[in-house]
Amino acid sequence: MADMPMISIEVACATPEKQLILRLEVPPGTGARAAVDFSAIQEQFPQLDVRQSAIGIFGEVVNDDHPLKQDDRVEIYRPLINDPRDARRFLAARGATMGGRASE
């Protein structure tokens, strides 16, 4: 196994208080969720259930078994606190927008 080619990937997770990107070497074709498990990033974010969190690569949600390629970054997504549509409706009712005050 020592001669098996490896690829470099990253596993990223962030909360408002902490951001972490771990660089790993994994066999080509490793699944995205397997890389998250292998990274042990859960230990750094005990408040999150990374096993149940959605994951993606560079902003695009992928399945757990999505095969990784060289330099992919697996991102762990936290659940949204507020639905953006609900937030826009709330602000619109108050005469404001997501970018600030409503235009006059």
Residue pairs with C-beta under 8 A, 6 or more apart in sequence:
4 27
5 27
5 28
6 25
6 26
6 27
6 28
7 25
7 26
7 27
7 28
7 30
7 68
7 69
7 70
7 71
8 23
8 24
8 25
8 70
8 71
9 23
9 24
9 25
9 26
9 30
9 35
9 68
9 70
9 71
9 72
9 73
9 74
10 21
10 22
10 23
10 24
10 71
10 72
10 73
10 74
11 21
11 22
11 24
11 35
11 36
11 39
11 41
11 73
11 74
11 76
12 19
12 20
12 21
12 22
12 73
12 74
12 75
12 76
13 19
13 20
13 41
13 44
13 45
13 48
13 50
13 75
13 76
14 20
14 78
15 45
15 47
15 48
15 78
18 44
18 45
20 41
20 44
20 45
21 73
22 39
22 41
24 35
24 38
24 39
26 34
26 35
26 38
26 68
28 67
28 68
28 69
28 70
29 67
29 68
30 38
30 67
30 68
31 64
31 65
31 66
31 67
31 68
32 55
32 57
32 62
32 63
32 64
32 65
32 66
32 68
32 72
32 74
33 55
33 64
33 65
34 64
35 68
35 74
36 50
36 51
36 55
36 74
36 76
37 51
41 50
41 76
42 48
42 50
42 51
45 76
48 76
48 78
50 76
53 76
53 77
53 78
53 79
54 61
54 76
54 77
55 61
55 62
55 64
55 74
55 75
55 76
55 77
56 62
56 74
56 75
56 77
57 66
57 68
57 72
57 73
57 74
57 75
58 72
58 73
58 75
59 75
61 77
68 74
84 98
87 98
88 97
88 98
91 97
91 98
95 101
95 102
96 102
97 103
